[in-house]
Amino acid sequence: DTTELHVVPMDAPETAPRCVLPRRDRVRTDADHLQGRWVIRSNDVARNFRLLVADEDALPHPERWVELIAGRSDATLEDFELFTRAIVVQERVEANVQLRVLP
C-alpha cells in the first residue's frame, strides 16, 4: 500500500511527467500545489495522516517539510482542499466527518 506522485506543468503539458514524491514502502501521500508551495497529506509517521507544507525545492526532501497538522489517534485526516487564503481539511472523528478551515 504505497503511492507515488508525478507532475506535469500546466503551462507545458507536453513536458514528460516528473516524479516529485517517490514510492516508499507502506507510505501513502497525496499533494496539491498552490502559489509556489506544496501541501502534502502523508501517513509516513502518522497512521491517521498528517498535513505538511513544502517549498518547491524542499519537496523531494521530507526532512525539510513543515508540519501544519500533526497526526492524531482520535481523528483521521481524510482530505484537504487549497484556496488562495485558506486550507479546508476534512477529518473523520468518531465516524463523523468534520471540516476545518485553516487560514
Disulfide bonds with the S-S distance in Angstrom:
none
